[in-house]
Amino acid sequence: MAKKKDNTAEIGFEEQIWSAADKLRGNIDASEYKNVVLGLIFLKYISDKFDQKYQDLVEEGEGFEEDRDEYASENIFFVPESARWKTIAAAAHTPEIGKVIDEAMRQIEAENNKLKGTLPKNFARQELDKRRLGEVVDLFTNVKMAEKGDSRDILGRTYEYCLAKFAEAEGKNAGEFYTPHEVSQLMSEIVAWHLRGRDEITIYDPTSGSGSCGMFVQSADFVKRHQGNINDISVYGQESNPTTWKMATMNLAIRGIDADLGDHNADTFFEDLHKTEKFDFILANPPFNLKDWGGKKLENDVRWQYGTPPEGNANFAWVQHMIHHLNRSGRMGMVLANGALSSQTNNEGEIRAKIVDADLVEGIIAMPDKLFYSTGIPVSLWIITRNKKQSGKTLFIDARDMGTMVSRRLREFTDEDIAKVSTAFDAFRDGTLKTEKGFSAIAMTEDIKAQDYILTPGRYVGVAEVEEDDEPFDEKMTRLTGEIAKCFEESNRLQEQIKKNLEAIGYGM
C-alpha cells in the first residue's frame, strides 16, 4: 500500500508540547495549565507565520514589511512588534513575563477583529509561577510551527494531543476527540460531491470544538479544488465547551474562514443557536456514546422525527438533530462509534430502522482502528442524504484493513485510500460501481430489513477472495523446506563468526 511522504497524523513536536505542559502541572490545576499551553501555541503559531511573511517582504526590499494590507491579503494576522515572539522570548526570564504575554494577546486582538474576546489573557496572575512560565516560553522558542501550518490543522491536532496526555495523566478518558485530517478530507470528498460548481454553499457542524476547523478547512479546500470560491461558503457551528469554542474561533480565523459559531458556547441540544437554519451539508464528529446528555428533558422535541433517543446514549440524538437541519437536497457525513450500527438498546434499533426505511442512509464506511490520538474505539462513517440519486440503495464499504501505520499507536489514511473510497461513492451514484467482495457492496432496503436493520458493512461485503495457489503441495513443501535449511545454515555461520570476533577481543564464549 502506498505511503505518504509526510506523516500528517503526528504534529512533529509533541514531546516539546508535553514537556511544556508538564513544567506547569504541579503549579496550577490541569484545566488551567492546558489553557496556558494552548494559548502559547496559538501565539507562537501566528508569530511564526507573521515572521515568515515579514522576512519575505524584507527580501523584496520595497519597504512593505510593516504594511498591514500585505498580511491581510494572505490571511496572515498582523502581529505588532511588542507582541512578536522575539519580544516574548526576550522577557522569558523576567518577573514581567506574564504581563508581556497578556499585553501581546490584547494587542493582537486589537489588530485583528476576528479574534476579539477569544484569546487568553491570564498569564500575569499570581498563582502562575513565572519561572516555570519562562521555561515554557524557552521550550516553544525552538519549535517552528508555521512550517507545518499550511498542510495541517496545528491547533486542532495539538489540542487533541494535549487532551489525550492530560487524560492519561489524570487516569481518565478525555471525552473529546479531534477528527483526523484524512477522515475530514474523506467525508468532504463524499458529502460535498453534489455541490461542485455551486455559487453558494452552507456548511454546519453542531459539535464544532477545535475539530470544526478540520471539517471546515477540508470543505473549503474541496470547493477550491473544484474551481469554487471560498467566499461562497457560509460556515455555521456550535460548541458547548468554552475552551474548545475559543479554540475553534482562533483556528478558523487563522485559516481565513468566516464562521458563525454563535457569540458564545452553548449546548446544541438545549440551546440550538441555528434553530431555524437548513444546510447544504453537515459534517460532524460528535462525542461517542455520550451518556449524560439530558435526554429526559427533551422527550417531545421536534427533532426526534424517528423516535425519542435513549437517555443513556446521545448517538441517535446527534443523528436526528443533523437530519433535522438538512435542506431538501442536503447531505451529511458523521463519525459514530460502531455500536450505533447494530445496537438494539432501548429503542435505538427502531430509530435506525425508521431512518433506513425513510431512504436516508446513502452509505456506511467501516473505518480502521488507531485513527485517533485519544481513543481506540472502532468507528464508522455515516453518509445520510435527502433525495438520494440511487433511491432504495445503500453502499457499504469495509475499509478496516486500509490505511498505513505511521507510529505504533497511529494509523493514517493515504491519499490513495481516500481516492479509492470516494471514487467508489462517485461510481455508486453514477450507477457504474463494480462491487468488490470484501470491500464494497450495494444493498437494497429490503436486504437491510432482512438483516434486522443492522448496518455493519461486513454483513454485506463478505470476505475478500484469496488468490488460488496453483503450486502443488509437495513441490511447495520441498521448496519451503529448502529455503528454511538455507536460513539455518546462514544463522549457524553468523553465530560462529560472532564467537570468533568475541574471542579475538578476549570475550570467548
URNORPE-V847598 format. One record per backbone hydrogen bond with DSSP energy under -1.0 kcal/mol. CO is the residue of the C=O (numbers start at 1). NH is the residue of the N-H. If there is no record, write none. Layout:
((CO	NH) (CO	NH))
This chain:
((6	8) (13	17) (14	18) (15	19) (16	20) (17	21) (18	22) (19	23) (21	24) (24	27) (24	28) (29	33) (30	34) (31	35) (32	36) (33	37) (34	38) (35	39) (36	40) (37	41) (38	42) (39	43) (40	44) (41	45) (42	46) (43	47) (44	48) (45	49) (46	50) (47	51) (48	52) (49	53) (50	54) (51	55) (52	56) (53	57) (54	58) (55	59) (56	60) (57	61) (64	67) (67	70) (68	72) (69	73) (71	74) (71	76) (72	75) (80	83) (81	84) (84	87) (84	88) (85	89) (86	90) (89	92) (91	94) (94	97) (96	100) (97	101) (98	102) (99	103) (100	104) (101	105) (102	106) (103	107) (104	108) (105	109) (106	110) (107	111) (108	112) (112	115) (113	116) (115	118) (125	128) (129	133) (130	134) (131	135) (132	136) (133	137) (134	138) (135	139) (136	140) (137	141) (140	143) (145	148) (148	152) (152	154) (153	157) (154	158) (155	159) (156	160) (157	161) (158	162) (159	163) (160	164) (161	165) (162	166) (163	167) (164	168) (165	169) (166	170) (167	172) (180	184) (181	185) (182	186) (183	187) (184	188) (185	189) (186	190) (187	191) (188	192) (192	195) (193	196) (195	198) (201	234) (202	281) (203	236) (204	283) (205	238) (208	212) (210	213) (211	215) (212	216) (213	217) (214	218) (215	219) (216	220) (217	221) (218	222) (219	223) (220	224) (221	225) (222	226) (223	228) (224	227) (229	232) (230	233) (232	201) (234	203) (235	260) (236	205) (238	208) (239	266) (241	245) (242	246) (243	247) (244	248) (245	249) (246	250) (247	251) (248	252) (249	253) (250	254) (251	255) (252	257) (253	256) (260	237) (267	271) (272	275) (274	277) (279	327) (280	331) (281	204) (282	333) (284	335) (290	314) (291	293) (294	297) (295	298) (298	301) (301	304) (303	305) (310	313) (314	318) (315	319) (316	320) (317	321) (318	322) (319	323) (320	324) (323	326) (325	279) (327	330) (330	386) (331	282) (332	384) (333	284) (334	382) (336	380) (337	340) (338	341) (339	342) (339	343) (341	455) (345	348) (347	351) (348	352) (349	353) (350	354) (351	355) (352	356) (353	357) (354	358) (355	360) (356	359) (360	385) (362	395) (363	383) (364	397) (365	381) (366	399) (370	411) (378	338) (379	367) (380	336) (381	365) (382	334) (383	362) (383	363) (384	332) (390	393) (392	445) (394	443) (395	364) (396	441) (397	366) (399	402) (404	412) (410	406) (410	407) (412	404) (414	418) (415	419) (416	420) (417	421) (418	422) (419	423) (420	424) (421	425) (422	426) (423	427) (424	428) (425	429) (426	430) (427	432) (436	439) (436	440) (439	398) (441	396) (443	394) (444	448) (445	449) (446	450) (448	453) (449	452) (451	454) (456	459) (457	460) (457	461) (458	462) (461	438) (472	476) (473	477) (474	478) (475	479) (476	480) (477	481) (478	482) (479	483) (480	484) (481	485) (482	486) (483	487) (484	488) (485	489) (486	490) (487	491) (488	492) (489	493) (490	494) (491	495) (492	496) (493	497) (494	498) (495	499) (496	500) (497	501) (498	502) (499	503) (500	504) (502	507) (503	506))
